[in-house]
Amino acid sequence: MATTDRGTPQGHPTDASFGDPPPQPQPKPPSGPRLRLPDNPRDLLKDPRVKRWGPPIGAGLLAGVLAAWLVGWRLGLLVAVLVPVAYAYRRSRNTSSVAAWQKSSAAERRTERQLRSLTKSGYRILHARAVPRDDEGVSDGKIDHLVVGPSGVYAIDSEKWDRRLPVRTLSHLKLFHGPFNKKDRLDEARWEAQQASKMLSAKVGFEVPVQASVAIYGPSIPWKVMRVRDVDVYAGNRARAYLRRRPKILTETDVERIYEAALAVLPPKYPTDE
């Protein structure tokens, strides 16, 4: 007598008829750097970003809570946001590629900010370059900004003068700031440019004129650009326009050759900066 399988009713397949279930896709770990919190919370306080932004953010929150309690939550929120923003703005004004200028030398920083945009027009710029002593042992100097570009080579010195005293010139030979004759300052700027010209010319093998100029911040300057004792004198906020409005005399190849020569013969005044 035949026997029948009584496992499952007719028409209902068993689990084995399906085979093994397909494997489920495993989630991929996130790519890129992952933010890792330190094991010791005290290590977080040593992070430079926390040290930099912790105090202004904390001050903003404290000021915001106080303003919200005294006036209202809208003003409190505004104050909490504005305090860190004001800190960031002030910090950007003090930022410089020359570390020695970050705590002082506001005039140099202002000129540096103006010159940054010139790099898009083919200009190469070096800041705070030392001028070594010459053969006669004359004291070494410093060029605040050496600019090499299509319109030539320029040695720019940035000056911050007392705004209460007027600036005037006499027959393109003398420059006065109030009662003070600035002859020595102009002669120093001209000497620095002459020394740079000699060293650059010797390095590249052809003559490289370097035009000396002084950008003055503070007092009103009653002219656009005036040459006094072979030094161009102008208001500090005109430094960028002073360079842009000149005819092109150097090719891109010339600019690069002179720039590389300047890196070699005019070392940084503050060696720790580079």
VOGU-3710 file (C-alpha; in Angstrom, 3 decimals, decimal comma):
1> mattdrgtpq> 0,000/0,000/0,000  1,446/3,271/-1,143  2,000/6,034/1,353  1,773/9,764/0,719  3,766/12,647/2,175  1,633/14,453/4,717  4,087/17,328/5,196  2,264/20,217/3,494  -1,070/20,581/1,791  -1,265/20,288/-1,997
11> ghptdasfgd> -0,254/23,478/-3,765  1,732/25,025/-0,878  5,484/24,858/-1,447  7,851/24,186/1,357  10,483/26,710/2,514  13,151/24,603/0,847  11,601/25,259/-2,585  12,560/28,941/-2,297  16,229/28,275/-1,588  18,290/30,507/0,725
21> pppqpqpkpp> 17,074/34,104/1,019  19,244/36,629/-0,911  21,820/38,449/1,212  20,812/41,905/2,346  23,099/44,786/1,277  25,259/46,047/4,095  25,353/49,801/4,703  28,616/51,398/3,569  30,634/53,280/6,140  30,713/57,030/5,506
31> sgprlrlpdn> 33,627/58,135/3,378  35,936/61,053/4,168  37,348/62,230/7,469  35,282/61,528/10,526  34,928/63,890/13,423  36,417/62,243/16,476  35,869/63,606/19,918  38,807/63,245/22,294  38,605/60,587/24,972  39,496/63,167/27,590
41> prdllkdprv> 37,245/66,263/27,519  40,199/68,354/28,663  41,932/67,636/25,356  39,109/69,437/23,583  40,087/72,653/25,352  43,558/72,391/23,806  42,194/72,468/20,259  43,341/75,739/18,579  39,884/76,264/17,072  38,251/75,986/20,479
51> krwgppigag> 40,803/78,381/21,960  40,189/80,857/19,149  36,416/80,782/18,925  35,392/79,633/22,399  35,761/83,018/24,158  33,873/85,129/21,571  31,083/82,564/21,238  30,808/82,309/25,018  30,776/86,094/25,338  28,097/86,288/22,658
61> llagvlaawl> 25,895/83,766/24,428  26,313/85,540/27,759  25,541/88,935/26,241  22,584/87,438/24,372  21,091/85,930/27,527  21,485/89,230/29,350  19,890/91,196/26,502  17,044/88,680/26,249  16,357/88,984/29,977  16,420/92,797/29,933
71> vgwrlgllva> 14,742/93,557/26,598  13,474/90,487/24,767  14,505/87,284/23,068  14,783/88,862/19,591  17,390/91,359/20,697  19,123/88,661/22,718  19,417/86,448/19,649  20,749/89,356/17,607  23,386/90,191/20,206  24,451/86,538/20,505
81> vlvpvayayr> 25,096/86,439/16,743  26,704/89,864/16,367  29,386/89,414/19,018  31,178/86,487/17,251  30,673/88,183/13,878  32,310/91,369/15,144  35,191/89,318/16,521  35,673/87,553/13,173  35,651/90,878/11,311  38,216/92,429/13,620
91> rsrntssvaa> 40,409/89,346/13,398  40,334/89,474/9,589  41,487/93,097/9,730  44,520/92,075/11,777  45,452/89,096/9,609  48,690/89,377/7,656  51,082/87,040/5,892  53,829/88,686/7,963  53,522/87,605/11,584  55,328/90,709/12,842
101> wqkssaaerr> 52,574/92,892/11,329  49,640/91,175/13,026  49,862/93,092/16,308  51,088/96,404/14,905  51,917/97,972/11,546  48,334/98,781/10,567  49,557/100,755/7,533  51,439/97,748/6,154  48,402/95,494/6,631  46,135/97,937/4,789
111> terqlrsltk> 48,459/98,097/1,800  48,855/94,317/1,857  45,075/93,875/1,608  44,912/96,217/-1,389  47,656/94,400/-3,244  46,125/90,916/-2,889  43,705/91,423/-5,768  46,549/92,326/-8,135  47,688/88,703/-8,258  44,765/88,026/-10,620
121> sgyrilhara> 46,279/90,556/-13,050  49,686/88,907/-13,192  51,415/90,698/-10,319  53,744/88,903/-7,913  54,171/90,442/-4,474  56,628/89,985/-1,622  56,226/91,597/1,781  58,805/92,702/4,362  61,951/92,000/2,358  65,352/92,845/3,799
131> vprddegvsd> 67,804/94,995/1,854  71,335/93,811/2,759  74,102/96,279/3,503  75,803/97,751/0,448  79,544/97,777/-0,330  80,017/100,944/1,702  78,454/99,407/4,783  75,356/101,562/4,711  72,773/100,325/7,206  70,426/97,683/5,886
141> gkidhlvvgp> 66,761/98,515/5,336  63,386/96,928/4,664  61,043/97,131/1,701  57,499/96,788/3,003  56,060/95,604/-0,323  58,023/94,600/-3,426  55,651/94,415/-6,385  56,649/92,778/-9,677  54,095/92,985/-12,449  53,314/93,900/-16,047
151> sgvyaidsek> 53,766/97,620/-15,291  57,217/97,208/-13,716  58,862/96,700/-10,337  57,985/98,826/-7,312  59,280/99,179/-3,778  56,391/100,457/-1,666  56,795/101,636/1,905  53,643/102,150/3,990  53,594/105,051/6,455  51,100/105,997/9,181
161> wdrrlpvrtl> 51,344/109,734/9,913  49,460/112,015/12,285  46,272/113,011/10,483  46,139/116,369/12,268  49,201/117,689/10,423  48,962/118,680/6,745  51,168/117,247/4,021  52,698/119,584/1,438  55,525/119,607/-1,055  57,931/122,251/-2,353
171> shlklfhgpf> 59,114/122,180/-5,976  59,139/118,355/-6,056  62,266/118,475/-3,901  60,920/118,631/-0,354  58,078/116,907/1,461  56,703/118,289/4,706  54,377/116,765/7,273  53,379/119,784/9,278  56,703/121,401/10,278  58,682/118,171/9,763
181> nkkdrldear> 60,862/117,738/6,690  60,586/114,164/5,385  63,759/114,320/3,282  65,438/111,490/5,204  62,427/109,225/4,790  62,316/109,802/1,040  66,057/109,272/0,683  65,780/106,004/2,589  62,988/104,746/0,328  64,966/105,730/-2,776
191> weaqqaskml> 68,116/104,006/-1,476  66,206/100,777/-0,780  64,802/100,771/-4,318  68,241/101,454/-5,816  69,789/98,580/-3,886  67,000/96,240/-4,960  67,496/97,331/-8,575  71,237/96,577/-8,461  70,761/93,116/-6,978  67,895/92,135/-9,272
201> sakvgfevpv> 69,733/93,370/-12,375  72,828/91,372/-11,476  70,737/88,249/-10,880  68,675/88,262/-14,097  71,331/89,711/-16,424  69,421/92,782/-17,621  68,551/96,151/-16,114  65,632/96,087/-13,681  64,524/99,583/-12,631  62,731/99,667/-9,276
211> qasvaiygps> 60,500/102,654/-8,602  60,393/103,797/-4,978  57,085/104,968/-3,541  55,563/105,885/-0,181  51,905/105,181/0,646  50,772/107,562/3,402  47,856/106,835/5,741  46,329/109,366/8,113  46,514/112,935/6,794  44,809/114,120/3,622
221> ipwkvmrvrd> 47,052/114,086/0,540  46,143/116,984/-1,816  47,291/115,176/-4,983  46,918/111,777/-6,630  50,563/110,888/-7,253  53,509/113,254/-6,975  57,174/112,450/-7,487  59,351/114,048/-4,819  63,108/113,366/-4,851  62,477/110,509/-7,333
231> vdvyagnrar> 59,976/108,872/-4,954  56,271/108,600/-5,804  54,123/109,872/-2,931  50,379/109,214/-2,676  47,567/108,470/-0,239  47,674/104,942/1,121  44,223/104,032/-0,170  45,449/104,666/-3,729  48,160/101,993/-3,693  46,264/99,594/-5,937
241> aylrrrpkil> 45,184/102,278/-8,422  48,747/103,610/-8,506  49,914/100,297/-9,986  46,954/99,466/-12,207  46,941/102,669/-14,244  50,455/102,287/-15,609  51,379/100,939/-19,063  52,589/97,375/-19,416  56,343/97,071/-19,954  57,136/93,525/-18,768
251> tetdveriye> 56,131/90,190/-20,241  54,858/87,318/-18,134  58,243/85,627/-18,515  60,049/88,758/-17,332  57,775/88,992/-14,298  58,508/85,408/-13,264  62,275/85,789/-13,756  62,415/88,960/-11,686  60,170/87,471/-9,001  62,376/84,382/-8,672
261> aalavlppky> 65,433/86,637/-8,504  63,807/88,692/-5,743  63,188/85,542/-3,715  66,894/84,755/-3,973  68,531/88,148/-3,348  66,025/89,874/-1,046  65,518/87,621/1,983  62,594/87,985/4,396  63,156/90,644/7,021  61,598/88,274/9,541
271> ptde> 63,039/84,812/8,673  60,616/82,949/10,957  57,704/83,977/8,726  58,729/81,723/5,837
//
